[in-house]
Structure formats: C-alpha cells, structure tokens
C-alpha cells in the first residue's frame, strides 16, 4: 500500500492513468528560485511568491551548482541506480516505489543527468547541507512543485494521476514544451 498526502492507494484499484486535460492559459510563466544560504525553494508568478519550501542542499563535498537552469523533464516514481562514486559504493538499485528508494515520488531535472530536485525520506535534513548536490524536498512538496511545473509547461495532471502512477509501481517520464526557469543563488 502506498500513501501520498495520507491517502492510501491500493495498486489493485488502479486501472489506468487518465488522459491529460487541456490547461487553462497561464497568466504568466512560473519561475523557481533556490537560495542555498536560506535553503529555500520559492515558486513565483509575475514576481509574486506563490509558495516557499524548505530544501536540503549539497553538502560541502558535493555542492549544489549555482546559476540559471531550465526545467523540462521530470520522472515520476523514479527508480534509483547508485552512481559509480565513493559515497554510493555498496548501495543497491531501488525499484520505483521501494521504501528505501531515496528519490521518493519524483525527480525534477535541472542539469541532466546529475542534478535534480527530488523527494527524500530524510525530511529531518531539510534546511541542512546534506545532499550530494541535488535539492531535496519533502516528497509531497516535490510532487506539488512538479505538478505546477507540468501545468506551466502545458501538461496538466492532478493528484489522482500521481496516485495512479505510484499505485502502478512504474516510472513515468514527463517532458514539457515550455520550460520553467530555475535560478540557484549562493
């Protein structure tokens, strides 16, 4: 049984993923800003803050890159393959939905293939320099951000779609036509 926002989803009850609906025209583009010093991710529209989230940033040995990036791709219910680097030696791959999968609900790429925004099971590390360069978030917050980026990019899905993907135990890659800019500042 998988739970998202406290709602259990039984895989046996999931028969398919609903088709996308045509989004309402966006008033303006969505922008994302991450402050490494504040350890916050802020979503804005027309310069107005929509929502701010706590994030864990890269540890000193694995810093999060700064600069201007464009978000075009996300992977829902991602599998995890340990990278071939020292800190991951001895780790084993984790399938989509596996409880020990460190990616959790979604990976939102800003520098493929190495850097992304993703959920974490270690929510107690939010606000710290604890990752290997990525921006870590509460899994439900990461999913909320990904849904907003998708809608901004012309691909509208809802929480029922997310629960369906998680319930199927499979990955879903979503690529948007209209990218969402992400600025990461020190």
VENDA-V357031 format. One record per pair of residues at least 6 apart in sequence whose C-alpha atoms are under 8 Angstrom apart, sorted by sequence separation. I is the first residue (numbers start at 1). J is the second residue. D is the distance in whole Angstrom. If there is no record, write none. Layout:
# VENDA-V357031
[[I | J | D] [I | J | D]]
This chain:
# VENDA-V357031
[[2 | 8 | 6] [3 | 9 | 6] [34 | 40 | 6] [35 | 41 | 7] [43 | 49 | 6] [44 | 50 | 5] [57 | 63 | 7] [58 | 64 | 5] [82 | 88 | 6] [94 | 100 | 7] [95 | 101 | 7] [109 | 115 | 6] [110 | 116 | 5] [150 | 156 | 6] [151 | 157 | 7] [165 | 171 | 7] [1 | 8 | 6] [2 | 9 | 5] [34 | 41 | 4] [42 | 49 | 7] [43 | 50 | 6] [44 | 51 | 7] [57 | 64 | 6] [82 | 89 | 8] [94 | 101 | 5] [97 | 104 | 7] [109 | 116 | 4] [110 | 117 | 8] [150 | 157 | 8] [165 | 172 | 7] [1 | 9 | 6] [2 | 10 | 7] [33 | 41 | 6] [34 | 42 | 6] [42 | 50 | 8] [43 | 51 | 5] [97 | 105 | 8] [108 | 116 | 5] [109 | 117 | 6] [1 | 10 | 5] [32 | 41 | 7] [33 | 42 | 5] [42 | 51 | 6] [43 | 52 | 6] [82 | 91 | 6] [107 | 116 | 6] [108 | 117 | 5] [147 | 156 | 7] [1 | 11 | 7] [32 | 42 | 6] [33 | 43 | 7] [42 | 52 | 4] [82 | 92 | 6] [107 | 117 | 6] [108 | 118 | 6] [126 | 136 | 7] [147 | 157 | 7] [32 | 43 | 5] [33 | 44 | 8] [41 | 52 | 6] [42 | 53 | 6] [81 | 92 | 7] [82 | 93 | 6] [107 | 118 | 5] [126 | 137 | 7] [147 | 158 | 7] [31 | 43 | 6] [32 | 44 | 6] [40 | 52 | 7] [41 | 53 | 5] [81 | 93 | 5] [106 | 118 | 6] [107 | 119 | 7] [126 | 138 | 8] [30 | 43 | 7] [31 | 44 | 5] [40 | 53 | 6] [41 | 54 | 6] [80 | 93 | 6] [81 | 94 | 7] [105 | 118 | 7] [106 | 119 | 6] [30 | 44 | 6] [31 | 45 | 6] [40 | 54 | 5] [41 | 55 | 7] [79 | 93 | 8] [80 | 94 | 5] [104 | 118 | 7] [105 | 119 | 6] [123 | 137 | 7] [30 | 45 | 5] [39 | 54 | 6] [40 | 55 | 5] [79 | 94 | 6] [80 | 95 | 6] [103 | 118 | 6] [104 | 119 | 5] [123 | 138 | 6] [29 | 45 | 6] [30 | 46 | 8] [39 | 55 | 5] [79 | 95 | 5] [80 | 96 | 7] [103 | 119 | 5] [104 | 120 | 6] [118 | 134 | 7] [120 | 136 | 6] [28 | 45 | 6] [29 | 46 | 7] [39 | 56 | 6] [78 | 95 | 8] [79 | 96 | 4] [102 | 119 | 7] [103 | 120 | 6] [104 | 121 | 7] [117 | 134 | 6] [118 | 135 | 6] [119 | 136 | 6] [120 | 137 | 6] [121 | 138 | 8] [28 | 46 | 6] [39 | 57 | 7] [78 | 96 | 5] [79 | 97 | 8] [102 | 120 | 6] [115 | 133 | 7] [116 | 134 | 5] [117 | 135 | 5] [118 | 136 | 5] [119 | 137 | 5] [120 | 138 | 6] [121 | 139 | 8] [77 | 96 | 5] [78 | 97 | 8] [102 | 121 | 6] [115 | 134 | 5] [116 | 135 | 6] [117 | 136 | 6] [118 | 137 | 6] [119 | 138 | 5] [120 | 139 | 6] [77 | 97 | 6] [115 | 135 | 8] [117 | 137 | 7] [119 | 139 | 4] [36 | 57 | 7] [80 | 101 | 6] [118 | 139 | 7] [119 | 140 | 7] [155 | 176 | 7] [79 | 101 | 7] [80 | 102 | 7] [119 | 141 | 8] [154 | 176 | 7] [80 | 103 | 7] [119 | 142 | 6] [153 | 176 | 5] [154 | 177 | 7] [79 | 103 | 8] [118 | 142 | 6] [119 | 143 | 8] [150 | 174 | 8] [153 | 177 | 6] [154 | 178 | 7] [78 | 103 | 7] [117 | 142 | 7] [153 | 178 | 4] [78 | 104 | 7] [150 | 176 | 6] [152 | 178 | 7] [153 | 179 | 6] [77 | 104 | 7] [78 | 105 | 7] [152 | 179 | 8] [153 | 180 | 7] [36 | 64 | 8] [77 | 105 | 5] [78 | 106 | 6] [152 | 180 | 7] [76 | 105 | 6] [77 | 106 | 6] [78 | 107 | 7] [76 | 106 | 4] [149 | 179 | 8] [75 | 106 | 6] [76 | 107 | 7] [149 | 180 | 6] [74 | 106 | 7] [75 | 107 | 5] [74 | 107 | 5] [75 | 108 | 7] [106 | 139 | 7] [74 | 108 | 4] [105 | 139 | 6] [73 | 108 | 6] [74 | 109 | 6] [104 | 139 | 6] [105 | 140 | 7] [73 | 109 | 6] [106 | 142 | 7] [71 | 108 | 7] [72 | 109 | 7] [105 | 142 | 7] [106 | 143 | 6] [71 | 109 | 6] [72 | 110 | 8] [105 | 143 | 6] [108 | 146 | 7] [71 | 110 | 5] [70 | 110 | 6] [106 | 146 | 7] [69 | 110 | 6] [69 | 111 | 7] [64 | 115 | 8] [105 | 166 | 8] [64 | 132 | 8] [65 | 133 | 7] [56 | 125 | 6] [60 | 129 | 7] [62 | 131 | 7] [63 | 132 | 7] [64 | 133 | 4] [97 | 166 | 7] [56 | 126 | 4] [57 | 127 | 8] [59 | 129 | 4] [62 | 132 | 5] [63 | 133 | 5] [64 | 134 | 6] [55 | 126 | 5] [56 | 127 | 5] [57 | 128 | 6] [58 | 129 | 5] [59 | 130 | 5] [61 | 132 | 8] [62 | 133 | 5] [64 | 135 | 7] [54 | 126 | 6] [55 | 127 | 5] [56 | 128 | 5] [57 | 129 | 5] [58 | 130 | 6] [59 | 131 | 6] [74 | 146 | 7] [97 | 169 | 6] [110 | 182 | 8] [54 | 127 | 6] [55 | 128 | 8] [56 | 129 | 6] [57 | 130 | 6] [58 | 131 | 4] [59 | 132 | 6] [96 | 169 | 6] [97 | 170 | 8] [56 | 130 | 6] [57 | 131 | 6] [58 | 132 | 5] [59 | 133 | 7] [96 | 170 | 6] [56 | 131 | 6] [57 | 132 | 8] [58 | 133 | 4] [96 | 171 | 6] [57 | 133 | 6] [58 | 134 | 6] [57 | 134 | 6] [58 | 135 | 7] [57 | 135 | 5] [71 | 149 | 8] [56 | 135 | 6] [57 | 136 | 7] [55 | 135 | 6] [56 | 136 | 5] [55 | 136 | 5] [56 | 137 | 7] [55 | 137 | 5] [54 | 137 | 7] [55 | 138 | 8] [53 | 137 | 8] [76 | 162 | 8] [39 | 126 | 8] [40 | 127 | 8] [39 | 127 | 5] [53 | 141 | 7] [77 | 165 | 7] [38 | 127 | 8] [39 | 128 | 7] [76 | 165 | 7] [77 | 166 | 6] [76 | 166 | 8] [77 | 169 | 7] [78 | 170 | 8] [79 | 171 | 7] [77 | 170 | 6] [78 | 171 | 5] [77 | 171 | 5] [78 | 172 | 8] [2 | 97 | 8] [76 | 171 | 6] [77 | 172 | 7] [75 | 171 | 7] [76 | 172 | 5] [75 | 172 | 6] [76 | 173 | 6] [75 | 173 | 4] [76 | 174 | 8] [74 | 173 | 6] [75 | 174 | 6] [73 | 173 | 7] [74 | 174 | 5] [73 | 174 | 6] [74 | 175 | 7] [73 | 175 | 4] [72 | 175 | 6] [73 | 176 | 6] [72 | 176 | 5] [72 | 177 | 7] [72 | 178 | 7] [72 | 179 | 5] [71 | 179 | 5] [72 | 180 | 7] [70 | 179 | 6] [71 | 180 | 5] [70 | 180 | 6] [71 | 181 | 6] [70 | 181 | 5] [71 | 182 | 7] [69 | 181 | 6] [70 | 182 | 6] [68 | 181 | 7] [69 | 182 | 5] [68 | 182 | 6] [69 | 183 | 6] [68 | 183 | 5] [67 | 183 | 6] [68 | 184 | 7] [66 | 183 | 7] [67 | 184 | 5] [66 | 184 | 5] [67 | 185 | 7] [30 | 149 | 7] [65 | 184 | 7] [66 | 185 | 5] [66 | 186 | 7] [30 | 152 | 6] [29 | 152 | 7] [26 | 152 | 7] [23 | 151 | 7] [23 | 154 | 6] [22 | 154 | 7] [23 | 155 | 7] [22 | 155 | 7] [23 | 156 | 6] [21 | 155 | 8] [22 | 156 | 7] [5 | 140 | 7] [20 | 155 | 7] [21 | 156 | 6] [4 | 140 | 7] [20 | 156 | 6] [21 | 157 | 7] [20 | 157 | 6] [18 | 161 | 7] [17 | 161 | 6] [17 | 164 | 6] [16 | 164 | 7] [17 | 165 | 7] [32 | 180 | 7] [34 | 182 | 7] [36 | 184 | 7] [31 | 180 | 6] [32 | 181 | 6] [33 | 182 | 6] [34 | 183 | 6] [35 | 184 | 6] [36 | 185 | 6] [37 | 186 | 6] [14 | 164 | 6] [30 | 180 | 6] [31 | 181 | 5] [32 | 182 | 5] [33 | 183 | 5] [34 | 184 | 5] [35 | 185 | 5] [36 | 186 | 5] [29 | 180 | 7] [30 | 181 | 8] [31 | 182 | 6] [32 | 183 | 6] [33 | 184 | 6] [34 | 185 | 6] [35 | 186 | 6] [33 | 185 | 8] [11 | 164 | 8] [14 | 167 | 6] [9 | 163 | 6] [14 | 168 | 7] [9 | 164 | 8] [12 | 167 | 8] [11 | 167 | 4] [10 | 167 | 6] [11 | 168 | 6] [9 | 167 | 6] [11 | 169 | 8] [4 | 163 | 7] [2 | 166 | 7] [2 | 167 | 7] [1 | 167 | 8]]
